[in-house]
Amino acid sequence: MSGPIRRSVLSDDVYEQLKSLILEHRLAPKDRVNIDGLARELAVSPTPVREALARLEAEGLLRKRPLAGYTVSPLLTRDEFTDMFDMRLVLETAAARWAAARADAAARAALRAEATVSYEVSAPRSHAACTAADARFHDLVAEAAGNPLLRDAISRLHAHLHIHRLYFPYAETGSTRHEHEAIADAVATGDPDTAESAMRAHLTAARARHLAAFDT
């Protein structure tokens, strides 16, 4: 059993490293991806690199064309950014409302614990790690809502990956934490109206923070 476990861990590690390269633009938008070159750089065989690239393609961070291989996806346009947040406002406010009405004690405790995560980007915390933590909080809300189809729809947006690749609001990470705490508190106290309002306020503020990417 040790072989498959090691391979799985290696594949996950390569995936996380490549995701970091994309989020931090060390693999820039529209760059071509050289599998053999990445394998040499990461000191692994091409197999976990290919597995990681397939996962990143499924998340929309890479594109694959016949005979041309992988390229890094372009950044969101302003219209795509607006469409994504419009969808989040529809889906995630509903998730917050249902979570407040349906979450059990374990889900409420998990949300409160996750809401206290710091989003300061500094060693050993990376841009990618903060992006993952942000996505994890929102997934916990969706899970607590008790509707697998809704959770799947939110997950398939891969909103955090695309938005944080576009722009990471380093100066506003404290605001994210406070907004998450407000959502978690409303869910924990079983207040659907306040939970929905808190999620709407958070997403509206996040949209405003990230609009800076289009003003530069």
ABEGO torsion letter per residue (X at the ends): XAAAAAAAAAAAAAAAAAAAAAAAGABBBGBBBBAAAAAAAAGBBAAAAAAAAAAAAAAGABBBBBGAEBBBBBBBBAAAAAAAAAAAAAAAAAAAAAAAAABBAAAAAAAAAAAABBABBBOABBAAAAAAAAAAAAAAAAAAAGBAAAAAAAAAAGAAAAAAAABBBAAAAAAAAAAAAAAAAAAAAGBAAAAAAAAAAAAAAAAAAAAAAAAX
